[in-house]
Amino acid sequence: EGDEMLAVIRDSADGILDDACGQLTTVMTGTGQVAISHGSEDGASPTSDSLGRDGFLAVEKRLSMDLDIDFEGRTWRDSGDCGNVGWTLSDNKLILDSTSWAELEDRDPKRSDSTMAFTDVDSRTTNLRVVTYGFDGFGGLGTILPTLAFPMTPIELSAFFDDEVLEAGASSSDISNWNSEWTWEVKPEISHETHGLVYPIEMQHEDIGQCYGHAYLSILVKRDSPWPVEQVADIVFDKDLRTNDCNFLVSSLSEELLPEGRLAVSMTISKNTGSSGSMEVDWGRDYLKPKAGEDQPSSSTERNWVDAMWDESEIRPFDLEEAIACLKANHSTTDAAVAILGGGYFWQAQWSQSTGTPEWNLSWVDEDDRSGWLVLRSADSGGCDVVRQGSNDDGDVTWNSDAIPSTQTMALLEGRILDPARYPDLQDEIATGTGGVWHPNAAVGYRLSVSEEIQLFSLLPGDLGDGKVTMTAGRNWSDGGRAHSTDLAMDAETGEMVTWYHVDRPAE
């Protein structure tokens, strides 16, 4: 509940929850299945990583769910004004299929590929495919996403507890090198009416409990079952519940990243049937694989910003350097040019040529936190035209040039994105021909996110106070009565793909 919290949920639902405001309750029931695949390489499955490198062996896990979903909450009185009128969206279906790969030697999550089909009461279906590469690329948000995702699917016991003996009285506090935020304690064995002899294990996330709510997990484990036979999650995210015991760093991150409002999740997963595989997972297997830093852009190719991320593209006409030079030379009195010439920068930029002529949508901010945008189009004469422009309210965007990291050039990154050998499934979505060239309707750009320059973030260790730059690309199209959209995000410093997704829905 809460406008800001619900806005995050609503914006990620691709229009399905646009009528909801203020408060939303979701009730889900259904069945599912989780399984470990028997791979081709002595039980392991080959996979690639965020850099598009092959050569990794992984444990492949498949998860499927068939759920009935009902939504209930409040709806808008009029545009922008949330009322007290009740709102429901019942009798919906969600089918989820997800495959994930965890690297065999280090157990690192390499990639996940998920498809979801949401069908409403009127039999209108929205399909979503999401490919992600771990959580590291999500920046500070990556510290919260795993916490929320971990209890929502069956826990793989061997991966979490490793070789610990789970018997009555055992707890994480007895393990000197326990390195998870989740603490746990095994209770005495009981006879469960459905699952027989089981050990209850009570778990909680300490940082959440001290800082922004609570996260409790109660599981029942049974001998020879790789997953809990029952798993009950109780999670609340609410910054107003912060205590004086909250860790300084976690408090800082939660204050920045968590929206205002309250998110509560209660979920029970129970095992119905199961079967054992033919061999144990060979965790820790040593094998020849790509080394850290191999085939990855290095710091030697990074560039410091002047007033924007460096482009230098050879496959897109009217690159960003040409556009900015033209803006300064021919439209120096525009707010955007004045800002850039006075020490501001373009925190977001997007190139496209959907009109047949290349243009840039440029978002700027100056040293006084004034900000706005401008669309600059290439002209046949060799110059450029300001198509339209506008301004934001003062303070909507924060200027903080000291937090801008060095980044790779857009040219280098787009070369990797458009390489069919790295991301083959993505090419049909955003490239044309045999690859190496953007689709004519594609939009390409970047986005910089920085925190307000306050003393708090100057005290944070490492680069947690620095900005995050993401290269983005995508396109929209219609086909067969369906509206399609594809978007991707790549870390502009490391060249690692963060995620890409494809949505198709009934055309309006």
C-alpha positions in Angstrom: 0.0 0.0 0.0 1.1 3.6 -0.5 1.2 5.6 -3.7 4.9 5.3 -4.3 5.1 1.6 -3.5 2.1 0.8 -5.6 3.4 2.9 -8.5 6.5 0.6 -8.6 4.3 -2.5 -8.8 1.9 -0.9 -11.3 4.6 0.3 -13.6 6.1 -3.1 -13.8 2.8 -4.8 -14.7 2.6 -3.5 -18.3 -0.8 -1.8 -17.9 -2.6 -4.7 -16.2 -2.9 -2.8 -12.9 -3.3 0.8 -14.3 -6.7 1.1 -12.6 -5.3 0.4 -9.1 -4.1 3.1 -6.7 -3.4 3.6 -3.1 -3.8 0.0 -2.0 -3.7 -3.4 -3.7 -4.2 -6.9 -2.4 -3.3 -9.9 -4.6 -4.4 -13.5 -3.8 -2.8 -16.3 -5.7 -3.5 -20.1 -5.6 -2.3 -22.9 -7.8 0.2 -25.7 -8.5 3.8 -25.8 -9.7 6.8 -28.0 -10.3 10.5 -27.6 -9.7 13.1 -29.9 -11.1 16.9 -30.2 -11.8 17.7 -31.2 -15.4 20.0 -34.0 -16.3 22.5 -32.2 -18.5 24.6 -33.5 -21.3 28.0 -32.9 -19.7 28.1 -35.6 -17.1 24.9 -34.2 -15.6 25.8 -30.6 -16.1 24.3 -28.2 -18.6 26.3 -25.7 -20.7 25.4 -22.0 -20.4 26.6 -18.5 -21.1 27.1 -15.5 -18.8 26.3 -11.8 -18.8 29.2 -11.1 -21.1 27.9 -13.5 -23.7 30.7 -16.0 -23.1 30.1 -19.7 -23.6 32.0 -22.5 -21.9 30.4 -22.6 -18.4 28.9 -25.7 -16.9 25.9 -25.2 -14.7 23.1 -26.9 -12.8 19.9 -26.2 -14.7 16.8 -25.7 -12.6 13.3 -25.6 -14.1 10.4 -24.0 -12.3 6.8 -23.8 -13.5 3.6 -22.5 -11.9 -0.1 -22.4 -12.9 -1.8 -19.8 -10.8 -5.2 -18.3 -10.3 -4.9 -14.6 -9.4 -7.4 -12.1 -8.0 -6.7 -8.4 -7.5 -8.5 -6.1 -5.1 -7.9 -2.5 -4.0 -8.9 1.1 -4.7 -9.2 3.0 -8.0 -8.9 6.5 -9.3 -11.5 9.2 -8.6 -10.2 11.0 -11.6 -6.8 11.5 -13.3 -4.1 11.6 -10.7 -6.5 11.5 -7.7 -6.9 8.2 -5.9 -10.3 7.7 -4.4 -11.9 5.3 -1.9 -13.9 3.4 -4.6 -13.3 -0.3 -4.4 -11.7 -2.0 -7.4 -11.4 -5.7 -8.3 -9.9 -7.7 -11.1 -10.8 -11.4 -10.5 -10.6 -14.7 -12.3 -7.2 -14.1 -13.9 -4.6 -16.8 -14.8 -0.8 -16.7 -14.7 1.4 -19.4 -16.2 5.1 -19.1 -15.3 7.9 -21.2 -16.7 11.5 -20.3 -15.6 14.8 -21.9 -16.3 17.9 -20.8 -14.3 21.5 -21.8 -14.5 23.9 -21.8 -11.5 27.6 -22.3 -12.3 28.9 -25.7 -11.1 32.2 -24.8 -9.5 31.3 -21.5 -7.7 27.5 -21.8 -7.6 27.2 -18.3 -9.0 23.8 -17.6 -10.8 24.7 -17.1 -14.4 21.4 -16.6 -16.2 17.7 -17.1 -16.0 15.1 -17.3 -18.8 11.5 -16.8 -17.8 8.2 -16.7 -19.6 4.9 -15.5 -18.2 1.4 -15.5 -19.7 -1.2 -13.5 -17.9 -4.8 -14.0 -19.1 -7.6 -11.8 -17.7 -11.3 -12.6 -17.2 -12.0 -11.4 -20.8 -9.5 -13.9 -22.2 -7.0 -11.3 -23.2 -3.4 -12.6 -22.8 -0.2 -10.6 -22.2 3.0 -12.6 -22.7 6.3 -11.7 -21.2 9.8 -13.2 -21.6 12.5 -11.9 -19.3 16.2 -12.9 -19.4 18.4 -11.8 -16.5 22.0 -12.4 -15.5 22.1 -12.4 -11.7 21.4 -9.3 -9.6 24.8 -7.5 -9.7 23.8 -5.4 -12.6 20.8 -3.9 -10.9 23.0 -1.6 -8.8 21.9 -1.0 -5.2 18.5 -2.5 -6.0 20.4 -5.8 -6.5 20.9 -5.9 -2.7 17.1 -6.0 -2.2 15.9 -8.2 -5.1 17.5 -11.4 -4.0 16.1 -11.0 -0.5 12.6 -10.8 -2.0 13.1 -13.5 -4.6 14.7 -16.1 -2.3 11.6 -17.1 -0.2 9.2 -16.9 -3.2 10.4 -20.2 -4.8 11.4 -23.5 -3.2 14.8 -23.3 -1.5 17.4 -25.6 -2.8 18.6 -27.0 0.5 22.1 -28.2 -0.5 22.9 -24.9 -2.2 21.9 -22.9 0.9 23.0 -25.0 3.8 25.9 -26.6 2.0 27.2 -29.6 4.0 25.8 -28.5 7.3 24.1 -31.3 9.3 20.4 -30.3 9.9 19.5 -31.8 13.3 17.7 -30.4 16.3 19.5 -27.5 17.9 21.7 -26.7 14.9 21.8 -23.0 14.0 23.7 -20.5 11.9 25.1 -18.9 15.1 27.2 -22.0 15.7 29.0 -21.6 12.3 31.9 -19.1 12.5 32.0 -18.4 8.8 28.3 -18.3 8.0 28.0 -15.5 5.4 24.3 -15.2 4.7 22.0 -12.5 6.0 19.5 -15.2 6.7 20.0 -16.8 10.1 18.3 -20.1 11.0 17.7 -22.6 13.8 16.6 -26.3 13.5 13.8 -27.2 15.9 13.2 -30.8 17.3 11.9 -33.3 14.8 8.1 -33.7 14.6 5.6 -35.9 12.9 3.6 -33.9 10.4 0.1 -35.1 9.4 0.9 -34.8 5.7 4.7 -35.1 5.4 5.6 -37.5 8.2 8.8 -37.0 10.1 10.3 -33.6 9.4 12.6 -31.0 11.0 11.1 -27.5 11.3 13.6 -24.7 10.6 12.9 -21.1 11.5 14.7 -18.5 9.4 14.8 -14.7 9.5 16.7 -11.9 7.6 18.4 -9.9 10.3 19.0 -6.7 8.2 15.4 -6.5 7.2 14.2 -7.0 10.7 16.4 -4.2 12.0 15.9 -1.8 9.1 12.7 -1.9 7.1 10.3 -4.6 8.2 10.7 -8.3 8.6 11.3 -11.4 6.6 10.5 -14.7 8.3 10.7 -18.1 6.6 9.5 -21.4 8.2 10.4 -24.6 6.4 9.9 -28.3 7.0 12.8 -30.5 5.7 12.6 -34.2 5.2 15.4 -36.7 4.6 16.2 -37.3 0.9 14.1 -34.3 -0.2 16.3 -31.6 -2.0 13.6 -28.9 -1.3 11.5 -28.2 1.8 8.3 -30.2 1.9 6.6 -27.0 3.1 7.8 -23.4 3.0 5.9 -20.5 4.6 7.1 -16.9 3.9 6.1 -13.8 5.8 7.7 -10.6 4.5 7.1 -6.9 5.1 9.0 -4.0 3.5 8.3 -0.7 5.2 10.9 2.0 5.9 8.8 3.4 8.8 9.6 0.2 10.8 13.3 1.0 10.9 14.9 0.5 14.4 17.9 2.1 16.1 19.8 -1.1 15.6 19.8 -0.7 11.8 23.2 -1.0 10.1 24.3 2.3 8.8 25.0 1.0 5.3 21.8 -1.0 5.0 19.8 2.0 6.3 21.4 4.3 3.7 20.6 1.9 0.9 17.0 1.2 2.0 16.3 4.9 2.4 17.5 5.5 -1.2 16.1 2.5 -2.9 12.9 1.5 -1.2 9.8 3.4 -2.2 7.5 5.0 0.4 4.7 2.6 1.5 4.3 -0.9 2.6 4.8 -4.2 0.8 3.5 -7.4 2.6 3.9 -10.9 1.2 2.5 -14.1 2.8 3.1 -17.3 0.8 2.8 -21.0 1.5 4.4 -23.7 -0.7 3.7 -27.3 0.0 5.0 -30.5 -1.6 2.5 -32.9 -3.1 4.7 -35.5 -5.0 8.4 -35.9 -5.8 10.9 -38.2 -7.3 14.7 -38.5 -6.9 17.3 -38.1 -9.7 19.8 -40.6 -10.8 22.9 -38.8 -9.6 24.0 -36.1 -7.2 25.0 -32.6 -8.4 28.7 -32.4 -8.6 29.0 -29.0 -6.9 32.6 -27.6 -6.9 33.7 -29.4 -10.0 36.9 -27.9 -11.4 36.9 -27.6 -15.1 38.3 -25.4 -17.9 36.1 -22.2 -18.2 36.5 -18.5 -19.1 38.6 -16.7 -16.6 37.5 -13.5 -14.7 38.2 -10.5 -16.9 38.6 -12.6 -20.1 36.9 -11.2 -23.2 35.6 -8.3 -21.1 36.0 -4.5 -21.8 38.8 -3.2 -19.5 39.4 0.0 -17.7 41.8 1.0 -20.5 38.9 1.5 -22.9 36.8 3.5 -20.4 36.3 7.2 -21.1 35.6 10.1 -18.7 32.6 12.1 -19.5 32.7 15.8 -20.6 29.0 16.5 -20.9 27.7 13.1 -22.0 28.6 9.4 -22.4 30.9 8.9 -25.4 29.2 7.5 -28.5 31.6 7.3 -31.5 29.3 4.9 -33.3 30.2 3.9 -36.9 26.9 2.2 -37.6 24.5 4.9 -36.6 24.4 8.2 -38.5 24.4 11.5 -36.5 26.3 10.2 -33.4 26.1 11.9 -30.1 29.3 13.9 -30.5 28.1 15.3 -33.8 24.7 16.1 -32.3 26.2 18.0 -29.3 28.6 19.9 -31.4 25.8 21.0 -33.7 23.6 22.0 -30.7 26.4 24.2 -29.3 27.2 25.7 -32.6 23.7 26.4 -34.0 21.4 26.5 -31.0 23.6 27.9 -28.3 20.7 29.9 -26.7 18.5 26.9 -26.0 18.2 25.9 -22.3 20.0 22.6 -23.1 23.0 24.3 -24.7 23.2 26.9 -21.9 23.2 24.1 -19.3 25.9 22.1 -21.0 28.1 25.1 -21.7 27.7 26.0 -18.0 28.9 22.7 -16.5 25.8 20.6 -16.9 25.5 17.3 -18.6 23.1 15.0 -20.5 22.1 12.4 -17.9 19.9 10.5 -20.5 20.0 10.3 -24.2 18.2 8.2 -26.8 18.9 7.9 -30.6 16.3 6.8 -33.1 15.4 7.2 -36.7 11.8 6.0 -36.8 10.9 9.1 -38.9 13.5 8.2 -41.4 15.9 10.9 -40.1 18.2 10.3 -37.1 17.5 12.3 -34.0 18.4 12.5 -30.3 16.1 12.9 -27.3 18.4 14.6 -24.8 17.7 15.1 -21.1 19.9 17.6 -19.4 20.6 19.0 -15.9 22.6 22.0 -14.8 24.6 22.8 -11.6 21.5 24.4 -10.0 19.4 21.3 -10.4 17.4 22.8 -13.3 16.6 20.2 -15.9 14.8 19.6 -19.1 14.8 17.9 -22.4 15.3 18.6 -26.1 14.8 16.6 -29.4 17.5 17.4 -31.9 17.1 16.1 -35.5 19.7 15.8 -38.2 19.1 18.2 -41.1 19.8 17.5 -44.8 22.0 20.6 -44.9 24.4 19.0 -42.5 23.2 20.9 -39.5 20.5 20.0 -37.0 17.0 21.2 -36.0 15.4 21.6 -32.6 12.1 19.7 -33.1 10.8 20.4 -29.6 12.0 21.0 -26.1 10.7 21.4 -22.5 11.7 21.9 -18.9 11.1 20.0 -15.6 10.3 21.4 -12.2 13.5 22.5 -10.4 15.0 19.7 -8.3 13.3 16.9 -10.3 16.7 15.7 -11.4 19.8 16.1 -9.2 23.1 17.3 -10.6 26.1 15.4 -9.3 29.0 15.3 -11.8 31.4 13.9 -9.2 29.3 10.7 -9.1 29.5 10.0 -12.8 31.7 6.9 -13.4 34.0 6.4 -16.4 32.2 4.3 -19.1 32.8 2.4 -22.2 31.8 4.0 -25.5 28.4 3.3 -26.9 30.1 2.1 -30.0 32.0 -0.6 -28.1 28.9 -1.7 -26.2 26.6 -1.9 -29.2 29.1 -4.0 -31.0 28.8 -6.6 -28.2 25.0 -6.3 -28.1 24.7 -6.9 -31.8 27.1 -9.9 -31.8 25.0 -13.0 -32.6 27.5 -15.2 -30.9 27.0 -13.4 -27.6 23.2 -13.0 -27.4 21.7 -15.1 -30.2 18.1 -15.0 -28.9 18.2 -11.2 -28.7 19.1 -10.6 -32.4 15.7 -11.2 -33.9 14.3 -8.6 -31.5 16.6 -5.6 -32.1 18.9 -6.4 -35.1 18.3 -6.7 -38.8 19.9 -9.0 -41.4 22.6 -11.3 -40.1 23.4 -9.0 -37.1 25.7 -6.2 -36.5 23.1 -3.5 -37.5 20.3 -2.1 -35.4 16.7 -2.6 -36.6 15.5 0.6 -38.4 12.9 1.1 -35.6 15.3 0.5 -32.8 16.0 3.2 -30.2 19.5 3.3 -28.6 20.8 5.3 -25.7 21.9 5.4 -22.1 20.7 6.5 -18.7 22.7 7.8 -15.7 21.4 7.5 -12.1 23.2 9.4 -9.4 22.4 10.0 -5.7 22.1 13.5 -4.3 25.6 14.7 -3.3 25.2 14.6 0.5 27.7 13.8 3.3 26.0 10.4 3.9 27.1 9.0 0.6 30.6 10.4 0.8 31.1 8.0 3.7 30.0 4.9 2.0 32.7 2.3 1.1 33.7 1.5 -2.5 31.6 2.8 -5.3 28.2 2.7 -3.5 28.1 6.5 -3.6 28.9 6.6 -7.4 26.4 6.8 -10.2 25.3 4.0 -12.4 25.2 4.2 -16.2 23.2 1.8 -18.2 23.2 1.5 -21.9 19.6 0.9 -23.2 18.0 -0.2 -26.5 14.6 -1.4 -27.6 11.9 -1.2 -30.2 8.1 -1.4 -30.6 6.2 -3.0 -33.4 2.8 -4.6 -34.3 2.2 -7.9 -35.8 -0.8 -10.1 -36.2 -3.0 -8.0 -34.0 -0.5 -8.0 -31.2 1.6 -5.1 -29.9 5.3 -6.1 -29.3 8.1 -4.3 -27.4 11.6 -5.3 -26.5 14.0 -3.5 -24.2 17.5 -4.3 -22.9 19.9 -2.9 -20.3 23.7 -3.3 -20.3 26.2 -2.1 -17.6 28.0 0.7 -19.4 31.1 0.2 -17.3 31.7 -3.5 -17.4 29.9 -4.4 -20.7 27.7 -7.0 -18.9 24.2 -7.5 -20.0 21.8 -6.9 -17.0 18.5 -8.0 -18.6 16.4 -8.0 -21.7 12.7 -8.6 -22.1 10.0 -9.0 -24.7 6.3 -8.2 -24.1 3.4 -8.9 -26.5 -0.2 -7.9 -25.8 -3.4 -7.4 -27.7 -3.1 -4.3 -29.9 -5.4 -1.5 -28.9 
